[in-house]
């Protein structure tokens, strides 16, 4: 598009504004029938604009699809009090197990944020130093293994946390984008959580015992393709499974949350095990990937 004039379109509830300067075009606040072309420069605006008696809402964003996965939807969390809880899911704590998840964050957080875990144990979190960690409780206290770098921003990143337990020891391992980044073996078994909910993107305050939470720790960003397993996946298995949609009834798959088949407050379990989740709190929505949408919250990415 090569035009030098300003014009606006009113499409349903949202308004589109295009500013064009010669051959350089910026698309702001767009919900276009045909989208912006691949050679258009897209900008995410951090403040609302007031033009000719109209206030244009901030934060129109595009989250690109996960590389190698034809995922159409993901879950956006705005960092408030939103969370997904899965009750009555078989416990995978204290046994061979794996948790895998794709995340997309816009900025490095300054306080701990919850990504994925059951009860207060065996959880993937972003620590207050900005590094993703796998944490668990043993008889000697809390043990965490963390990434060597702060969480990458403005791109999809895959994390997998694996626990391997035998009669004498426990090995915990953390993978980023299919690569082993930290591993530790302890001469004991972890304590077992029983009856605690599995949480994605945040936690619910209250509870009792090992299921008790006193701080929210809510995630700000996008989560997709979260899965929990009752087996310890190998590096080769992680690399194979992180690049595809999982299929129901895979060996060891306990719960799988792709957000492709969920509506309303019910988050469907795509593993075939009917461990469906419930959306709680406020500030989380299922979003289309690769298409523009209005986030009505913090800027997430583009």
Residue pairs with C-beta under 8 A, 6 or more apart in sequence:
1 18
1 20
1 25
1 37
1 40
2 20
2 22
2 23
3 20
4 20
4 21
4 22
5 20
6 17
6 18
6 19
6 20
7 18
8 15
8 16
8 17
8 18
9 15
9 16
10 16
11 31
11 32
11 33
12 31
14 29
14 31
14 57
14 294
15 29
15 54
15 56
16 27
16 29
16 30
16 31
16 32
17 28
17 29
17 30
17 49
17 51
17 56
18 25
18 26
18 27
18 28
18 30
19 25
19 26
19 28
20 26
24 41
25 36
25 40
25 41
26 41
26 42
26 43
27 36
27 40
27 41
27 42
27 43
28 43
28 45
28 49
28 56
28 60
29 45
29 49
29 56
29 57
29 58
29 60
29 294
30 36
30 60
30 292
31 60
31 292
31 293
31 294
32 292
35 291
35 292
36 42
36 292
42 62
42 302
43 302
44 59
44 60
44 61
44 299
44 301
44 302
45 58
45 59
45 60
46 58
46 59
46 299
47 58
48 55
48 56
48 57
48 58
49 55
49 56
50 56
57 294
57 296
58 299
59 294
59 295
59 296
59 297
59 298
59 299
59 300
60 292
60 293
60 294
60 295
61 292
61 293
61 295
61 299
61 300
61 301
61 302
62 290
62 291
62 292
62 293
62 301
62 302
63 74
63 76
63 104
63 222
63 287
63 289
63 290
63 300
63 301
63 302
64 156
64 289
64 290
65 71
65 72
65 289
65 290
66 102
66 156
66 224
66 225
66 289
67 156
68 243
68 244
69 225
69 243
69 244
69 245
70 245
71 224
71 225
71 245
71 258
71 260
71 289
72 260
72 288
72 289
72 290
73 224
73 258
73 259
73 260
73 262
73 286
73 287
73 288
73 289
74 102
74 104
74 222
74 223
74 224
74 259
74 286
74 287
74 289
75 84
75 200
75 201
75 222
75 223
75 224
75 259
75 267
75 284
75 285
75 286
75 287
76 221
76 222
76 284
76 285
76 286
76 287
76 295
76 297
76 300
77 201
77 202
77 218
77 219
77 220
77 221
77 222
77 223
77 283
77 284
78 220
78 283
78 284
78 295
78 297
78 298
79 113
79 218
79 219
79 220
79 283
79 297
79 298
80 218
80 281
80 282
80 283
81 202
81 216
81 218
81 281
81 282
81 283
82 201
82 202
82 218
82 279
82 280
82 281
82 282
82 283
82 284
83 114
83 199
83 200
83 201
83 202
83 203
83 204
83 218
83 279
83 280
83 281
83 284
84 199
84 200
84 201
84 202
84 257
84 267
84 277
84 278
84 279
84 280
84 284
85 197
85 198
85 199
85 204
85 277
85 278
85 280
86 197
86 198
86 199
86 200
86 255
86 267
86 269
86 275
86 276
86 277
86 278
87 197
87 278
88 275
89 118
89 197
89 198
89 228
89 254
89 255
89 275
90 230
90 254
90 275
91 118
91 192
91 193
91 194
91 195
91 196
92 118
92 122
92 228
92 229
92 230
92 254
93 118
93 119
93 121
93 122
93 136
93 190
93 191
93 192
93 193
93 194
94 165
94 189
94 190
94 191
94 192
94 193
95 163
95 165
95 230
96 163
96 164
96 165
96 230
96 231
96 232
97 122
97 162
97 163
97 228
97 229
97 230
97 231
97 232
98 160
98 161
98 162
98 163
98 227
98 228
98 229
98 231
98 232
98 233
98 238
98 252
99 116
99 117
99 122
99 124
99 160
99 161
99 226
99 227
99 228
99 229
100 158
100 159
100 160
100 161
100 225
100 226
100 227
100 228
100 229
100 233
100 238
100 241
100 242
101 115
101 116
101 124
101 158
101 159
101 160
101 200
101 223
101 224
101 225
101 226
101 227
102 156
102 157
102 158
102 223
102 224
102 225
102 226
102 242
103 115
103 151
103 156
103 157
103 158
103 159
103 219
103 221
103 222
103 223
103 224
104 154
104 155
104 156
104 157
104 221
104 222
104 223
104 224
104 300
104 301
105 126
105 151
105 152
105 153
105 220
105 221
105 222
106 153
106 154
106 220
106 221
106 298
106 299
106 300
106 301
107 153
108 130
108 150
108 151
108 153
109 126
109 128
109 130
109 220
110 128
110 130
111 128
111 217
112 125
112 126
112 127
112 128
112 215
112 217
113 125
113 126
113 217
113 218
113 219
113 220
114 123
114 125
114 199
114 201
114 202
114 203
114 217
114 218
114 219
115 123
115 124
115 125
115 126
115 132
115 159
115 200
115 201
115 219
115 223
116 123
116 124
116 198
116 199
116 200
116 201
116 223
116 226
116 228
117 123
117 124
117 125
117 198
117 199
118 193
118 196
118 197
118 198
118 199
118 228
119 193
119 196
119 197
119 210
119 211
120 137
120 193
120 196
120 210
120 211
120 212
120 213
121 135
121 136
121 137
121 190
121 191
121 193
121 196
121 210
122 134
122 135
122 136
122 161
122 163
122 190
122 193
123 134
123 135
123 136
124 132
124 133
124 134
124 159
124 161
125 132
125 133
125 135
125 217
126 132
126 133
126 151
126 219
127 133
127 144
127 146
129 150
130 150
130 151
131 146
131 147
131 148
131 149
131 150
131 151
132 146
132 147
132 151
132 159
132 174
132 176
133 144
133 145
133 146
133 147
133 174
134 144
134 145
134 146
134 161
134 172
134 173
134 174
134 182
135 142
135 143
135 144
136 142
136 143
136 144
136 163
136 172
136 190
137 143
137 190
137 191
137 210
138 170
138 186
138 188
138 189
138 190
138 191
139 188
139 191
140 186
140 188
143 172
143 184
143 186
145 172
145 173
145 174
145 182
145 183
145 184
146 174
146 182
147 174
147 176
147 181
147 182
148 181
148 182
151 157
153 301
154 301
154 302
156 224
157 176
157 177
158 175
158 176
158 177
158 178
158 242
159 174
159 175
159 176
160 174
160 175
160 178
160 233
160 238
160 242
161 172
161 173
161 174
161 175
162 172
162 173
162 174
162 175
162 232
162 233
162 238
163 170
163 171
163 172
163 173
163 190
163 232
164 170
164 171
164 172
164 173
164 232
165 171
165 189
165 190
168 187
169 185
169 186
169 187
169 188
170 185
170 186
170 188
170 189
170 190
171 183
171 184
171 185
171 186
172 183
172 184
172 186
173 180
173 182
173 183
173 184
174 180
174 181
174 182
174 183
175 181
175 235
175 238
178 235
178 238
178 239
178 242
179 235
180 235
191 210
193 210
193 211
195 211
196 207
196 210
196 211
197 204
197 211
198 228
198 255
198 275
198 277
200 223
200 226
200 257
200 267
200 277
201 218
201 219
201 223
201 284
202 216
202 217
202 218
202 219
202 281
202 284
203 213
203 216
203 217
203 218
204 213
204 280
204 281
205 213
205 214
205 215
205 216
206 212
206 213
207 213
218 281
218 283
220 298
220 300
221 300
222 287
222 300
222 301
224 258
224 259
224 289
225 242
225 245
225 246
225 256
225 257
225 258
226 255
226 256
226 257
227 241
227 246
227 253
227 255
227 256
227 257
227 271
228 253
228 254
228 255
228 256
229 252
229 253
229 254
230 252
230 254
231 251
231 252
233 241
233 252
245 258
245 260
246 253
246 256
246 258
246 270
246 271
248 270
248 271
248 272
249 271
249 272
250 271
253 271
253 272
253 273
254 271
254 273
254 275
255 269
255 271
255 273
255 275
256 269
256 270
256 271
257 267
257 268
257 269
257 270
257 277
258 270
259 267
259 286
260 270
261 268
261 270
262 268
262 286
263 286
264 279
265 278
265 279
266 276
266 277
266 278
266 279
267 276
267 277
267 278
267 279
268 276
268 277
269 275
269 276
269 277
283 297
287 293
287 295
